[in-house]
Amino acid sequence: MTHAQTIALYQPLLHTIAYNLVRCKEDAEDIVQETFLKWLSIDQKKIENTKAYLVKAVTNNCLN
């Protein structure tokens, strides 16, 4: 799966999670975007489960 396909697949889910935690559409969009930027900058081979990684990363970014 390409990066673009992964982003298209998981973006709606991640946005929903972020919005439910921060209750602000703009903040949720920023958090998801920052999460994807970080994900794109790391070694993809180290991630065993991309969906789990992204969900956990978005949740942690919301809590911070």
N, C-alpha and C positions, 0 to 999 in steps of 0.2 A: 504494500500500500504506500502511495506517495504521501509526502507531507501535506499537500493540498487536500488529498482525499481524507486523511486523518483529521485535519482541521474541520473540514466540511461535515464529517461524521460526528465528531464530539463537541463541536461548538455549541449547538443548542442545549445539550445536556449540561455542559459546564456553565453556560450562562444561567440556566435555571437554578443550579446549585448555588452559584454566586449570588444571584438575586435573592434567593430565599435566606441567605445568611446576612447580607448587607442591606437589603430592602431599598436599594437605589439602583435604577437601571444603568445610569452612567458609570457608577462605581463598579458595578458587576461587569460591564463591558470592558472597562480598563483592566480589571483583575484578570479576566479571561485572556485578553490580549497580552498582558505581561507574562502570563503563564505560558502561552504558546511561544512567545519570543525566547523565554528561558529554555523551554523544551527543544526548540530548534537549535540552540547554541550548545547543547550537550551531546555527548556520544550516545547515539541511539542504540548501539549494541549493548549498552549497560542496562537498558530497560527491558525487563522481561514481559511486563504487561503494561502497554501504553495507556490503556483506558484507566487502570488503577492508578498509575503514576499521575496522570492529568487530574483525575478527580481529587486525589490526595493533595496535589499541589495547589489546586484552586481553593480547596477547603482551608489549607494552611495560610494561603495568601489572604483569604477573607478574615481569618482570625487575627492576623497580624495587622 
